[in-house]
Amino acid sequence: MSDLPPCPQCKSEYTYIESTLYICPECAHEWSRTESADAASTEQTRVWRDANGNELQNGDSVTVIKDLKVKGGGSNVVKAGTKVRNIRLIDGDHDIDCKIDGIGAMQLKTQFVRKS
């Protein structure tokens, strides 16, 4: 196992060090070692909160509080009250990555869930 950080652009785990830079062989992105340390400390300070203001963490269970239409799924809807287990928090507009029974893998916004 490598102790090197993954590439911040393509998330490749095959990074290597050349002088004072980390380099990704897959997308050719280069970044400094200090930039990587700053990103790691910023990632640790990010706090995700549900619609009620409760702090969320990876592996939590949440309940959807509003009917949500599924894009590209025709007439699929995630009903209010649907329980989602073992969430994973990610950066971006939709900050919860999860699997919902009967629908599959999808991403949700924290503003539409509450911690169970």
Secondary structure per residue as TSV (DSSP state, phi and psi in degrees):
chain	resnum	aa	ss	phi	psi
A	1	M	-	360.0	137.1
A	2	S	-	-91.2	143.1
A	3	D	-	-91.7	4.7
A	4	L	S	-79.4	146.3
A	5	P	-	-72.9	153.5
A	6	P	-	-71.6	161.4
A	7	C	-	-63.4	130.5
A	8	P	T	-70.1	-17.6
A	9	Q	T	-92.0	-52.1
A	10	C	T	-108.5	-1.9
A	11	K	-	64.9	19.5
A	12	S	-	-67.0	141.8
A	13	E	S	-92.8	1.3
A	14	Y	-	-95.6	40.0
A	15	T	-	-75.7	158.1
A	16	Y	E	-143.6	166.5
A	17	I	E	-104.4	135.1
A	18	E	E	-137.1	114.0
A	19	S	T	53.0	-110.0
A	20	T	T	-106.6	15.1
A	21	L	E	-120.2	150.1
A	22	Y	E	-93.1	142.9
A	23	I	E	-133.1	138.2
A	24	C	-	-100.5	120.8
A	25	P	T	-74.5	-16.1
A	26	E	T	-84.9	-41.4
A	27	C	T	-116.2	-1.1
A	28	A	-	66.5	20.3
A	29	H	-	-75.5	137.8
A	30	E	E	-121.7	138.1
A	31	W	E	-147.3	154.5
A	32	S	E	-79.5	160.5
A	33	R	H	-66.6	-35.7
A	34	T	H	-69.5	-34.7
A	35	E	H	-62.7	-39.0
A	36	S	H	-67.0	-40.3
A	37	A	H	-65.9	-39.3
A	38	D	H	-64.5	-40.2
A	39	A	H	-65.2	-39.1
A	40	A	H	-65.8	-40.5
A	41	S	H	-70.6	-34.5
A	42	T	H	-67.2	-39.2
A	43	E	H	-63.7	-36.0
A	44	Q	H	-73.0	-25.8
A	45	T	H	-88.3	-10.4
A	46	R	-	-68.2	133.5
A	47	V	-	-122.1	126.2
A	48	W	E	-99.1	137.4
A	49	R	E	-128.2	145.2
A	50	D	-	-81.3	-173.1
A	51	A	T	-63.3	-24.2
A	52	N	T	-95.3	-0.4
A	53	G	S	91.6	5.3
A	54	N	-	-77.7	141.0
A	55	E	E	-72.9	133.8
A	56	L	E	-104.2	149.1
A	57	Q	-	-136.3	161.3
A	58	N	T	-57.9	137.5
A	59	G	T	91.5	-7.8
A	60	D	-	-68.2	163.2
A	61	S	-	-107.9	139.4
A	62	V	E	-131.7	162.2
A	63	T	E	-121.2	132.5
A	64	V	E	-71.7	134.1
A	65	I	-	-104.6	-1.4
A	66	K	S	-148.6	144.9
A	67	D	-	-62.1	129.1
A	68	L	E	-122.1	126.0
A	69	K	E	-74.1	142.3
A	70	V	-	-97.0	118.9
A	71	K	T	-68.3	136.3
A	72	G	T	74.9	3.5
A	73	G	S	-104.7	16.9
A	74	G	T	70.5	-114.9
A	75	S	T	-105.1	19.1
A	76	N	-	-68.5	139.4
A	77	V	E	-138.4	136.1
A	78	V	E	-88.8	113.2
A	79	K	-	-75.7	149.1
A	80	A	T	-59.9	137.8
A	81	G	T	96.1	-6.6
A	82	T	-	-67.4	128.4
A	83	K	E	-93.3	132.6
A	84	V	E	-118.3	124.3
A	85	R	-	-104.5	153.9
A	86	N	S	55.0	59.7
A	87	I	-	-75.2	160.5
A	88	R	E	-127.8	127.0
A	89	L	E	-88.3	133.7
A	90	I	-	-134.7	163.9
A	91	D	S	-84.5	149.3
A	92	G	S	133.0	-176.6
A	93	D	S	-65.1	-46.6
A	94	H	S	-98.4	111.0
A	95	D	-	-104.4	10.6
A	96	I	E	-123.4	126.2
A	97	D	E	-106.4	128.5
A	98	C	E	-157.6	174.6
A	99	K	E	-119.7	133.0
A	100	I	E	-114.9	128.9
A	101	D	T	-56.9	131.9
A	102	G	T	86.7	-14.8
A	103	I	T	-119.2	-45.9
A	104	G	E	111.5	-158.4
A	105	A	E	-72.0	135.9
A	106	M	E	-160.9	173.2
A	107	Q	E	-118.9	142.5
A	108	L	E	-124.5	161.8
A	109	K	-	-95.7	143.6
A	110	T	G	-64.5	-24.5
A	111	Q	G	-69.5	-12.9
A	112	F	G	-107.6	14.5
A	113	V	E	-133.0	160.2
A	114	R	E	-131.9	148.7
A	115	K	E	-69.2	136.8
A	116	S	-	-94.4	360.0
